[in-house]
Amino acid sequence: MLRIKKNDIVAVIAGKDKGKQGRVIQVLVAENRVLVEGINQVKKHRRRTQQNQQHAGIVQMDRPIAFSNLMVVCKGCNGPVRTAFLVQKDNTKTRVCKKCNEPI
C-alpha cells in the first residue's frame, strides 16, 4: 500500500521547491514519482499546431517529483509527518499520523 495517494496534500522536503506544499494530481507507481500541483514547474517551448492553437509559445507545466522528496501533511499537526498503517476491527487498513494518531 502506498503512503502517498491522489488528492493528498504533500510537502516537499528536498530539492528546489523545499518547503512548498501542493495537492497530488497523479501517482506514477512504475517510475516512483508523483505529479504535484504547482511543484517542480518547468517552462516548455510549444510550437503552434492544429491540435494546440491556443497553447503556442512558452508554457509552464508541472513535472513529476520523486516519492522520497515528499511527505504527507497532517491536518491535525498542520505539518509534514510520517504515516503508519492501522488495521481496523473490520479488517480495513487506514493511514494514520505517527505524531497524533489521527487518520489521514
N, C-alpha and C positions, 0 to 999 in steps of 0.2 A: 504494500500500500504506500502511495506517495505522500510525502509530508506537505507538498505544495500542490494545490488544486486550482482549477479555473475559478475566477471571481474572488480569490483570496486577496487580501491586502498584504503586500510584502514590502520589506525594507532592504535596501542594498547595503551590504556590509563591506564590500570591496570593489575597487575599480573607480572609473572616472565619475560615476554618479553616486559615490558613497554618501549615505545619509538620506537619500531621497526615498520616497515611498510611492507605490503605484499599485494598480489593480492588475491581476494576471488575466491576460487575454487568451493565451493558448499555452498548453504544456506540450513540449516536443520530447517525448519519453525516449525515443531511439537516439536522440542527439544529446540527452541530458541537459536540455536548455529550456528556458521559459521566455515567452514573449510578454513583456510588462508594458502597460500603457504609460507613455511619457518617459521611459527609461531607455538608455543606450540608443539615443536618436542619432541618425546619420543623415547627411544630405546626399541625394542621388539625382544625377542629371538625367532627365527624361526627354526623349525626342517626341515630337508631335506625330502621332499615327492616327489611323482611323479609329482604333479602339480607345485611345486616351486623348481625345481632343482637348478637354479642359485641364488635364494634368501634365501639360508640357512645361518644361523649364526645370528649375531646381526644386525638388520636393523633399521634405523632411519625412523620414519614416523610422519606425521602431525596428530594432534588430534584436534577436534573441540573446539572452544573457544566461550564464551557467547557473545551475542549481546551487552550487557551492557558494555563490556570491549573494545569496538571498536568504532572508529569514522571515517567517510569518509574523505578522503584527497582531498581538492580542488586544482585544477591546478592553478587557479589564485592567491589564497592566499598562496599556497605551504605549507599547514599545515592542521592539523585536524580541522574540522569545523562542526557546526550543520547545518542540512539541513531543508529546508522548501519546501512545495509543492505549485506550482503556476499553476493556470488553465489558459491555453492559450485561444485565441479567437476561436479556432476550437474545444474547449472543451476537450483538452488533458492535462493530468497532467504531469508536469515536476518537477524534483527535482532541487532546486537552493541553492546556498551557502547563509547563512544568513549574512555573512560579506560583500561580494562583489556582491551579487545578480547575479552571473554567473551560468549558467546551469551546472549541474554535469553530 
